[in-house]
Amino acid sequence: MSRRRTSRAGCGARGAEAAAAFLAGQEITHTQCGQCGTVIAGVNGRYSCGVCGWTNPWWEGIKPLPTAEDDMTA
């Protein structure tokens, strides 16, 4: 017997609009890994290499991180 996912309250049209606005502000960026040189992709200048595990510091991103007030589920 499989379980079905039920929709969350508040995920209607207003939630979809908020999600679309959030996604519109995201940018996929590319660079070379700072440790092994593998070409990697990240979101808004934040990277993590799947080959060697290197990650860049959070403050090197090109946009500020969202705040607690930006979290719709809080």
ABEGO torsion letter per residue (X at the ends): XBBBBBBBBGABAAAAAAAAAAAAABBBBBBBBAAAGBBBBBBGGBBBBAAAGBBBBAAABABBBBBAAABAAX
